[in-house]
Each structure stands twice: as structure tokens, then as C-alpha cells.
Amino acid sequence: MPRKTFPCQSRKADFFTPNSSFEDMRTDVAKENELVEGVRQMISFMGDNPDRPGVEKTPRRYVDALKDITIGYQMSLADIVNGALFPIEHLGERNMIIVRDIQIYSLCEHHLLPFHGVCHIAYIPTDKVLGLSKLARIAEMFARRFQIQERLTYQIAHAMEEACGPLGVGVVIHAEHMCMSMRGVQKPGSITTTSALLGCFRSDPRTRQEFLTLTGNPQK
């Protein structure tokens, strides 16, 4: 059975490599100035004076902040891994490797409001291990984009699979969404949990249970 894909994810290159046309737009000064002007109009529309002290430079600051928050569009899996794959010497080293409580911050693509929380990434290597910091960098690459948590979890898992060809991968994310806390239902403190299990993490109940037990409690 073919693996299920999400819209815009049918080709791995769509989310493992930077979008060149997007990069060109980010360096287009005229387009950036249009965006700054759009933020000025938004401030005015909301009832404030975009020229008053304290707010007059906000449109530029907001655009600069948004570019930083979405820097993940300019990152690639190849650049992140950068050869940091190390051979394992004994089959006994094929144990579960977990990096827990990776702090993530992202923007919900539905409301452009933040969601934040922790990400746990685990894998069982085949013949090579990936540098530990690379797991956090992979999570960062996908978090710093317009996202939904479900897709973010999926992308991190498949990037790990692509990066080191492990026997299996598990990813769990616990996050609070400001679109639920600040607006709408207004339930601060509500935590959304998502998981993605590949390879032996899906097929072997003992491996799956070990992983979910070790990563089941959100750290606040």
C-alpha cells in the first residue's frame, strides 16, 4: 500500500530542500516594503495610529521578526546533516536513541498565531548514528515555517528516516496553541499531543510501548 502523503508533500524535495522562488521573494526589497506597508495598514485598520511613538517602527520590526520565525523555509536537510553520520561498531549498539524535550516554536498556518511546546525524537539506528544536535536542528527546520502540528510531526519523522535510514523512528510533540488559548474557545493550558511512528516503532508493539512510555508526560 502506498504511503499516505499530505497535500504539498508528495515529493520529499518539497519539504526537505529550500524553495528557490520563496528565497528570491524574501530578498526582494520592493516586496518587503509592500509587506511593511501592509502591516501599517493593519495597525490603522485595528484602530491605532501607525505613526505614533512606540508603533511607528513596529511594521518593520514585525516583518523582520516574521522572517526570523519562518527561517526554516531557507534550511535544507542536507545542510543540517552535513555528514554528521557515524558508524556503529557492534550490533549491540542498535538501541533506542531519544532526544527529549526539544523546545519548539511555530506559527499555526490557520491564524498565524504561535504554538509552542516540546518535541521528543527517537530512532533505532541501522548502521549509523546521527549527531545528537542534528535531531534538534531538524525539528527547528520544520517548526520555523507556517505549520499545523500534525504535519510538523510527520515531517520530522520522515526527515529522520531520510537522514540516516534507521530501523524505525518515533516523534511525539506536546504543544499549546495560542489560537485555542487567546481566541475562540479560550482554554489556556490545553495541550495537543501528536505522534508519528515509522518502521519498527509502528510494527513492534514493545518498541512502540517503550517509546510512548518514555515520552508520554509533557514537561511544563
Secondary structure, 3 states (H helix, E strand, C coil): CCCCCCCCCCCCHHHHCCCHHHHHHHCCHHHHHHHHHHHHHHHHHCCCCCCCCCCCCHHHHHHHHHHHHCHHHHCCHHHHHCCCEEECCCHHHCCCEEEEEEEEEEEECCCCCEEEEEEEEEEECCCEEECHHHHHHHHHHHHCCEECHHHHHHHHHHHHHHHHCCCEEEEEEEEEEHHHHCCCCCCCCCCEEEEEEEEHHHHCHHHHHHHHHHCCCCCC
